[in-house]
Amino acid sequence: MNFDEILEKLGEFGRYQKIVYFLAVCLPSVSGGAFMVISVFLLGVPDHRCALPELENDTYEIQNEAHRSLVKIYIPNTDPDDETLLYDRCNYFVYTNDTVTNFTKDSKQKTKCSEWVYSDDIHGKTFATKMNIVCEDRFRISLAKSMFFVGVLFGAFGFGNLSDADGNGGSTETSVRWDSDQLLLRLRLHPVGRIAYVLRDWFWIELCLSIPTVFYLSYWWIIPESPRWLLRKGRHEEAEMILRRAAEVNKVLLPEKLFDEEAQNTPSTVRIWSLFSSKALLTRTLILFFNWMVVSMTYYGLSLNTGNLAGDFYLNFFLTAVMDFPAYTMCLMLMDRWGRKKCHCSAMILGGIACLSTILTTTFGGKDLQWLTTTLAMIGKLGSAAAFAVIYVFSAELYPTVVRNAGMGASSCCARIGGILAPYVADSGVLIGGQFGKAVPLVIIGAASVVAGLMSLKLPETLNTRMPDTIADGIAFGTTEYNKMAEVTLSVEPPSKENITSKL
């Protein structure tokens, strides 16, 4: 029997596989999802202004009338970069005369400050406020968020190669961070928002979310090695032991001779460069790469943009997580009815148009339509979450079998590039400032989503179609000739009752 036949006999998603899947994918994905968006709280920058000179107990909140008078004297009441702010964030007045009671316009000049006080209405203590990463250093926040996704990119490369060389168990213990681009990552109503709301301190938030990950070290002893990987490495006895253990849990019977020569031979694969060997494959691959990058940028960009939306900060963050559930519910209901292409294209264009529409609500509506801007942003998040779900299935069905793993790996790298860009897109509104600045990240995300959605119309539909196996199949995929060939069904003779009885 070859490996696919063994899996079919074993039960492709039986009780044993469900247990392993829950431990190896579901739980780490929840932790991974939390760390993907935790920077919203760790690096959050609340409203702030320069600290009053020689006033040790200065706070952002007004303490009394005397304190209010000092603030009016020393702090400019408008910010040159954002007219919607109450105070200038980076400058204060220095008076040149020696008489402290003679504060005239001619005797003062603006000076950049080196100490700040912060509002605690939304955030408590963040790493950004502890290190004063504001004003001229504000770009470091976007850089730090972006570097996290750079780490994800290199982690995917490094530990992916390690798992291929040393097995999945070895990379599990060594890797501090799991690959979070699993579908269950998006279904992550994880408690990070509630933890941040209660603790309001970056150190304790980070510690509270990090400690549970120590449990994953036990996977070295709990999670079994991949039988497919063991077969590829020629470790047939270990693979058979794991498969027979799975058969016991699933309560099925496997034949005495489990592997034939076909199962023991390493399947032939080709290099990823084969995806660029023809115009059809090149066009299809580049469209998929671009869609992966845009989907990741929009998904994480909208999550990181939570602080720029009007309304309660923690409620907005909660809603961005909740949007994943209706998105995936719709995908489950529609993917096998509408098809992958229609679902993906519709989700991208719907989310893109919703985000683009925010320029109208911010430009012409102002504060009166802030609720509508937030609603449109949530619709954009709904679309990006749905598109993220579909593109996993869509891409896997489009890539030929001989290069599918390499194609999905390259697509995942493109998604990392989108994640690297996401913090800069989300923080672009801060650089522009004002009401229009709040719409800039959404407009960038919306435009990219619409373009990617329209480009996906060039991809062939994969619903109810035999997946391509070879490069030649990939080139012909979607054509009339291939569809006629795909209509030929292959019948597999089931095992006889006499054979099963003899094994008993």
C-alpha positions in Angstrom: 0.0 0.0 0.0 1.2 3.5 -0.7 0.9 6.2 2.0 -2.3 7.8 0.7 -4.0 4.4 0.7 -2.9 3.8 4.2 -4.3 7.1 5.3 -7.6 6.3 3.6 -7.8 3.0 5.4 -6.7 4.6 8.7 -9.3 7.4 8.4 -7.9 10.6 7.0 -9.2 12.6 9.9 -10.0 10.1 12.6 -9.8 10.4 16.4 -6.1 10.1 16.5 -5.5 12.8 13.9 -8.0 15.1 15.7 -6.1 14.8 18.9 -2.7 15.5 17.3 -4.2 18.3 15.2 -5.7 19.9 18.3 -2.4 19.7 20.2 0.0 20.5 17.4 -2.0 23.1 15.5 -5.0 24.5 17.4 -3.3 25.4 20.7 -0.1 26.8 19.3 -2.2 28.8 16.8 -4.0 30.6 19.6 -0.7 31.6 21.2 0.8 32.5 17.8 -2.2 34.7 17.0 -1.8 36.5 20.3 1.8 37.4 19.6 0.9 38.5 16.1 -1.2 41.4 17.4 0.2 41.9 20.9 2.2 45.0 19.7 -1.1 46.9 19.6 -0.9 46.9 23.4 2.9 46.7 24.0 3.7 49.5 21.7 0.6 51.6 22.0 1.2 55.3 22.2 -1.5 57.2 24.2 -2.2 60.9 24.1 0.8 62.8 25.5 2.5 66.2 25.8 5.7 67.6 27.1 6.3 67.4 30.9 6.1 70.8 32.6 9.6 72.0 33.6 10.5 71.6 37.2 7.2 70.1 38.2 7.9 66.6 39.5 4.3 65.4 40.0 3.1 66.5 36.6 0.4 64.4 34.9 -1.4 64.5 31.6 -4.8 64.9 33.4 -5.5 68.3 34.8 -5.1 68.2 38.6 -6.5 71.6 39.6 -6.8 75.2 38.3 -3.2 76.0 39.1 -2.1 73.0 37.1 -4.4 74.1 34.2 -2.8 77.5 34.2 0.7 76.1 34.0 -0.3 73.9 31.1 -1.7 76.9 29.3 1.5 78.8 29.9 4.0 76.1 28.9 2.2 73.8 26.4 1.0 75.0 22.9 -2.7 74.2 22.5 -2.3 72.9 19.0 -0.1 70.3 17.3 1.4 71.3 14.0 1.0 67.8 12.6 -2.5 67.1 13.8 -5.1 69.8 14.5 -7.4 67.4 16.2 -5.1 67.0 19.2 -5.5 68.9 22.4 -1.8 69.7 23.0 1.4 69.9 21.0 3.0 66.5 21.6 6.7 67.4 21.1 7.2 71.0 22.0 6.8 73.4 24.9 7.4 77.1 25.5 10.6 78.4 27.1 10.5 81.9 28.4 13.6 84.1 27.9 12.7 86.8 30.6 13.7 86.4 34.2 10.4 87.4 35.7 8.2 84.3 36.1 5.1 86.5 36.2 5.8 88.2 32.9 4.8 85.7 30.3 4.5 87.6 27.1 4.3 86.4 23.5 7.7 88.0 22.7 9.5 86.4 25.6 8.7 82.7 24.6 9.9 80.3 22.0 9.1 76.7 21.2 11.6 74.1 22.2 11.6 70.3 21.7 11.2 68.4 25.0 12.9 65.4 26.3 10.4 64.3 28.9 6.7 63.5 28.5 3.6 62.8 30.4 1.0 60.3 29.1 -2.7 59.8 29.3 -3.8 56.6 31.0 -7.4 56.6 29.7 -6.7 53.8 27.3 -3.3 52.3 28.0 -1.6 52.0 31.3 2.1 51.4 30.9 3.4 50.5 27.5 6.9 49.8 26.3 6.6 52.9 24.1 5.8 55.2 27.1 8.5 53.5 29.3 11.2 54.2 26.6 9.6 57.5 25.4 9.4 56.3 21.8 7.5 59.3 20.6 8.0 62.4 18.4 11.2 62.0 16.4 11.6 58.4 17.5 8.0 57.4 16.6 9.3 55.6 13.5 10.9 53.1 15.7 7.5 51.7 16.7 6.7 50.8 13.1 10.2 49.4 12.7 9.8 47.2 15.8 6.5 45.8 14.6 7.9 45.2 11.2 11.0 43.5 12.6 8.7 41.0 14.3 7.3 39.9 11.0 10.9 39.8 9.6 11.6 37.3 12.4 8.5 35.4 11.4 9.9 35.2 7.8 13.3 34.0 8.9 11.7 31.6 11.4 9.6 30.1 8.7 12.8 29.6 6.6 15.0 28.4 9.4 12.7 26.1 11.3 11.1 24.9 8.1 14.5 23.6 7.0 15.2 22.2 10.4 11.9 20.3 10.5 12.8 18.9 7.1 16.2 17.8 8.3 15.6 16.7 11.9 11.9 16.0 11.9 8.9 17.9 13.2 9.5 16.9 16.8 13.0 18.5 16.9 11.8 21.8 15.4 9.0 21.8 17.9 11.2 21.9 20.9 13.8 24.3 19.4 11.4 26.8 17.9 10.3 29.5 20.3 7.6 30.6 17.9 5.2 28.4 16.0 4.2 29.1 12.4 1.0 30.9 12.9 -0.3 31.0 9.4 -2.7 28.2 10.0 -6.3 28.8 9.4 -7.2 28.4 13.0 -5.0 31.4 13.8 -7.8 33.5 12.2 -10.4 31.9 14.4 -8.6 33.2 17.4 -11.0 35.0 19.8 -8.0 34.8 22.1 -8.1 36.5 25.5 -5.3 38.9 24.7 -7.7 41.9 24.6 -9.2 41.0 27.9 -5.8 40.4 29.5 -4.6 43.7 28.2 -7.8 45.4 29.5 -7.3 44.0 33.0 -3.5 44.3 33.4 -2.8 47.6 31.5 0.9 47.0 31.9 3.1 45.9 28.9 5.4 43.8 31.1 2.6 41.7 32.8 0.7 41.4 29.5 3.8 39.9 27.8 4.6 37.7 30.8 1.0 36.4 31.1 0.9 35.4 27.4 4.4 34.0 27.3 4.3 31.6 30.3 1.8 29.2 28.8 4.0 28.6 25.8 6.4 26.7 28.1 3.9 23.9 27.8 4.8 23.4 24.2 8.3 22.1 25.2 6.5 18.9 26.4 5.6 18.2 22.7 9.0 16.7 22.4 7.6 13.7 24.2 3.9 14.1 23.4 3.6 14.7 19.7 4.6 11.8 17.4 6.9 12.3 14.4 5.3 12.6 11.0 5.1 9.1 9.4 5.4 10.6 5.9 8.6 12.3 6.9 9.9 9.1 8.5 9.1 7.2 5.3 11.0 9.8 3.2 14.0 9.4 5.5 13.9 5.6 5.2 12.8 5.0 8.8 10.0 2.6 7.9 9.8 0.7 11.3 9.2 3.9 13.2 6.6 5.1 10.7 4.8 1.7 10.9 4.8 1.9 14.7 3.2 5.3 14.7 0.6 4.3 12.1 -0.4 1.2 14.0 -0.7 3.2 17.2 -3.0 5.6 15.3 -5.0 2.6 14.0 -5.6 1.4 17.6 -6.9 4.8 18.6 -9.1 5.0 15.5 -10.2 1.4 16.0 -9.4 0.2 12.5 -7.3 -2.8 11.3 -4.3 -2.4 9.1 -2.8 -5.3 7.0 0.3 -7.1 8.2 2.4 -5.8 5.3 1.9 -2.1 5.4 4.3 -0.7 2.9 5.0 -1.8 -0.6 7.9 -0.6 -2.8 5.9 2.3 -4.1 5.4 3.6 -0.5 9.1 3.2 0.2 10.3 5.1 -2.8 10.7 8.9 -2.4 8.2 10.7 -4.6 9.7 12.8 -7.4 9.5 16.5 -7.0 10.7 19.5 -9.0 12.2 22.8 -8.2 10.0 25.8 -7.5 11.5 27.5 -10.6 9.2 25.2 -12.6 6.4 27.5 -11.7 7.9 30.1 -13.9 8.6 27.8 -16.8 5.6 28.9 -18.9 3.5 32.0 -19.4 0.4 30.4 -17.9 2.2 29.2 -14.7 4.2 32.4 -14.4 1.0 34.6 -14.6 -0.9 32.4 -12.2 2.0 32.2 -9.7 2.6 36.0 -9.6 -1.1 36.6 -9.1 -1.1 34.2 -6.2 2.0 35.8 -4.7 0.5 39.2 -4.9 -2.8 38.1 -3.4 -0.9 36.4 -0.5 1.0 39.6 0.2 -2.1 41.8 0.0 -4.2 39.5 2.1 -1.6 39.4 4.9 -1.0 43.1 4.7 -4.8 43.9 4.9 -5.5 41.4 7.7 -2.7 42.5 10.0 -2.8 46.1 8.9 -6.5 46.3 10.0 -5.7 44.6 13.3 -2.8 47.0 14.0 -4.9 49.9 12.9 -7.4 49.4 15.8 -5.9 52.4 17.8 -6.7 54.8 15.0 -10.4 54.1 14.9 -13.0 56.1 16.8 -14.8 54.6 19.8 -13.6 52.3 22.6 -10.2 50.9 21.9 -10.7 47.6 23.5 -14.2 47.1 22.0 -12.7 47.8 18.5 -10.0 45.2 19.1 -12.6 42.7 20.3 -14.7 43.3 17.1 -11.7 42.8 14.8 -11.3 39.4 16.4 -15.0 38.6 16.2 -15.1 39.4 12.5 -13.2 36.2 11.8 -16.1 34.0 12.9 -18.7 35.2 10.4 -16.0 35.3 7.7 -15.1 31.7 8.1 -18.7 30.6 8.5 -19.5 32.2 5.2 -16.5 30.5 3.6 -17.6 27.1 4.9 -21.1 27.7 3.5 -20.2 29.2 0.1 -16.8 27.7 -1.0 -18.3 24.5 -2.2 -21.3 26.3 -3.8 -19.8 29.4 -5.4 -16.3 28.1 -5.9 -13.0 29.3 -4.7 -12.4 32.1 -7.2 -15.8 33.8 -6.7 -15.5 33.6 -2.9 -11.9 35.0 -2.9 -12.6 37.7 -5.4 -15.8 38.8 -3.7 -14.2 38.9 -0.3 -11.3 41.0 -1.5 -13.4 43.5 -3.4 -16.1 43.8 -0.7 -13.5 44.5 1.9 -11.5 46.8 -0.4 -14.6 48.9 -1.3 -15.6 49.2 2.4 -12.1 50.5 3.3 -12.0 52.9 0.3 -15.3 54.3 1.4 -13.9 55.6 4.7 -12.3 58.5 2.8 -15.9 59.8 2.3 -16.9 59.4 5.9 -13.8 61.1 7.2 -13.6 63.9 4.7 -17.3 64.9 4.6 -18.7 63.3 7.8 -16.2 64.2 10.4 -16.9 63.2 14.0 -20.6 62.7 13.2 -19.8 59.7 11.0 -16.9 58.2 13.0 -19.1 55.2 13.9 -19.6 54.6 10.1 -15.9 54.7 9.5 -15.4 52.1 12.2 -18.2 49.9 10.8 -16.6 50.1 7.3 -13.2 49.1 8.7 -14.8 46.1 10.4 -16.4 45.1 7.0 -12.9 45.4 5.5 -11.6 43.1 8.3 -14.4 40.6 7.5 -13.4 40.6 3.8 -9.7 40.1 4.6 -10.4 37.3 7.0 -12.6 35.5 4.5 -10.0 36.0 1.7 -7.3 34.6 4.0 -9.3 31.5 4.5 -10.0 30.9 0.8 -6.6 31.5 -0.5 -5.1 28.6 1.5 -7.4 26.2 -0.2 -7.3 28.0 -3.6 -3.5 28.1 -3.8 -3.1 24.4 -2.7 -5.5 23.3 -5.5 -3.8 25.5 -8.1 -0.2 24.4 -7.6 0.8 21.1 -9.2 1.4 18.2 -6.8 5.1 18.0 -7.7 5.7 21.6 -6.6 2.8 22.2 -4.2 4.8 22.3 -1.0 7.4 24.7 -2.5 4.6 26.8 -4.0 2.8 27.1 -0.7 6.1 27.9 1.1 6.9 30.7 -1.4 3.3 32.0 -1.0 3.8 32.0 2.7 7.0 34.0 2.3 5.0 36.6 0.3 2.5 36.7 3.1 5.4 37.6 5.5 6.3 40.5 3.2 2.8 41.7 3.5 3.1 41.4 7.3 6.3 43.4 7.2 4.6 46.2 5.3 1.4 46.1 7.5 2.8 48.2 10.5 4.0 51.0 8.1 0.6 51.1 6.5 -1.2 51.1 9.8 1.0 53.9 11.2 0.9 56.0 8.0 -2.1 57.8 9.4 -0.2 58.9 12.4 2.5 60.6 10.2 -0.2 62.5 8.2 -2.4 63.3 11.2 -5.9 64.9 11.3 -9.2 63.3 10.3 -7.9 62.5 6.8 -4.9 60.7 8.4 -7.3 58.2 10.0 -8.5 57.2 6.6 -5.1 56.9 4.9 -4.3 53.3 6.1 -7.8 52.1 5.2 -7.5 53.7 1.7 -4.2 52.1 1.1 -5.5 48.7 2.2 -8.7 49.1 0.3 -7.0 50.0 -3.0 -4.6 47.1 -2.7 -7.5 44.7 -1.9 -9.5 45.8 -4.9 -6.6 45.4 -7.3 -5.7 42.0 -5.9 -9.3 40.9 -6.1 -9.6 41.9 -9.7 -6.3 40.2 -10.6 -7.7 36.9 -9.1 -10.3 36.8 -11.8 -7.5 35.6 -14.1 -7.1 32.4 -12.1 -9.0 29.3 -13.1 -11.7 27.8 -10.8 -10.7 24.6 -8.9 -14.1 23.5 -7.5 -15.0 20.0 -8.7 -11.9 19.8 -10.8 -9.1 17.3 -10.5 -6.0 19.0 -9.1 -2.9 19.1 -11.3 -0.2 16.6 -10.6 2.6 17.4 -13.0 3.9 20.7 -14.5 2.2 19.8 -17.7 -1.1 19.4 -15.9 -0.5 22.8 -14.3 0.1 24.5 -17.7 -3.1 22.9 -19.1 -5.1 23.5 -15.9 -8.3 25.5 -16.6 -8.4 24.8 -20.3 -11.1 22.8 -22.1 -8.8 20.0 -22.9 -7.8 19.5 -19.2 -11.4 19.7 -18.1 -12.4 16.9 -20.5 -9.5 14.8 -19.2 -10.5 15.5 -15.6 -13.9 14.0 -16.3 -12.3 10.6 -16.5 -12.8 9.0 -13.1 -10.5 6.4 -11.6 -12.1 3.5 -9.7 -10.2 1.7 -6.9 -11.2 -1.8 -6.1 -12.2 -2.1 -2.4 -10.6 -4.8 -0.3 -12.5 -8.1 -0.2 -14.3 -9.3 2.9 -12.3 -12.5 2.7 -9.1 -10.6 3.0 -10.2 -8.6 6.0 -11.5 -11.8 7.7 -8.2 -13.6 7.2 -6.4 -10.8 9.0 -8.7 -11.2 11.9 
